[in-house]
């Protein structure tokens, strides 16, 4: 049923792995596709496509409470995906794994439910490096409750100023939200240190893991965080599915997020009792096929191996930085000492959107803009940047094609 790779010792056999991703085998504007927009959304392997197709062809029915065979099969596969996520994150129990539509909904779930016990003068701490999804929900919560948002600065290297951020965490802090990896710069943040400081002050912690989960091993118990959020589509899984890990003891104290089917135990006009964890936070018919697809993506990555993927992406970044430094007028956003497979830059005198358009004409797909991280762009004094981001299926040849297309852009826009 599933097309999947065998265990791969040592360096990745990228040529063979690329055969698992049919979307890569196409021409764009007359050139082979070089897909370097993985920080926005990764591509899906056959293992994921086949798992979802098999569900729709053979097992489709609504999950939970059904007494017929298809419902049992769908429920088994859906809950098996939850167990795969639990193992992937090393959560203590499936009760701590909540399926959401993605990282954004996961963070909003925490902001909404936690917000019902915040009051004026309480504080929330985030960093200047955050994605909008880890900024705006907290701003909205502060507007509703009178709580105050504190922002830890970042350095010229594009790293969190840890000393300055830790100084913001006080007994008034109720939650600290921080990205595991910056989507704009690729910076790997010292989340364990920040979490430990928050715990010393009795604050809850939420880690935005959208950019980390496909690149670095995640162990929520080792990190000690209260919440960890991720998105399937950045993990070689489907869109429309994500995960909120929540520490069981914390989740038990939070009210439901939405009302409706599956989050209830009993309903009458005299009152409603709520379901047990994790279903209390999963109102309505879930994204069943997408959850199954996410489980297949996790299995796929497990067979390939995150350490091998990380080493491959690190080599691509090193090659890209070496080649890009020779381009006239190039300016990198930050220079983090620890990063995942991502490079963010501008070329003097050329708007990022123009660069992205020229690259697309050569079959090279990158992201150009503010990357939903406008405070980061403001910090570096630019309207946006060009972001090339790598995954397990990318090659040195694609990096070279990126550089050649950038050289063309420089010549095209030369005064």
Number of C-alpha atoms within 10 A of each C-alpha: 9 16 15 21 17 9 11 13 10 10 11 17 13 14 11 11 17 17 17 18 18 12 15 17 11 13 13 14 12 10 13 15 19 26 22 24 20 25 28 16 19 23 21 23 25 22 23 30 19 17 22 23 17 16 21 14 8 11 19 18 18 17 21 15 10 13 9 9 11 17 18 18 18 24 21 15 22 24 19 16 24 24 18 19 23 22 16 19 19 15 22 14 15 19 20 23 26 22 27 26 20 21 24 23 21 25 27 19 19 19 22 19 17 20 18 13 10 18 14 12 14 17 23 25 26 23 24 25 31 24 24 15 17 24 22 15 19 26 16 16 21 22 13 14 16 16 23 20 20 17 18 20 19 19 16 13 15 23 25 22 16 18 11 13 21 16 10 19 26 16 13 16 22 20 25 27 26 29 26 26 28 27 26 30 29 26 28 21 21 16 21 16 13 21 24 16 19 25 17 11 14 16 22 19 24 25 26 27 25 28 26 24 22 27 25 17 15 19 16 22 13 11 16 16 25 22 24 29 27 29 31 29 26 25 27 25 29 27 20 15 25 29 29 30 29 24 21 19 10 13 22 16 10 17 15 20 17 15 15 13 15 20 22 19 13 10 12 7 5 5 7 12 12 18 18 14 17 21 20 25 26 22 18 13 12 17 18 24 23 26 30 28 31 32 27 28 29 24 19 23 20 13 14 21 18 17 15 17 22 19 18 21 24 18 15 24 22 13 14 21 14 11 15 22 13 11 15 11 13 16 15 20 25 20 17 18 10 13 20 27 26 25 25 21 19 20 19 13 12 15 18 23 15 14 23 22 17 19 22 20 14 22 23 25 23 23 23 22 19 19 20 15 22 20 17 26 19 13 16 16 10 16 13 26 27 25 31 24 29 27 25 25 23 22 19 13 11 20 23 15 17 25 19 17 21 21 15 16 19 21 10 11 13 9 6
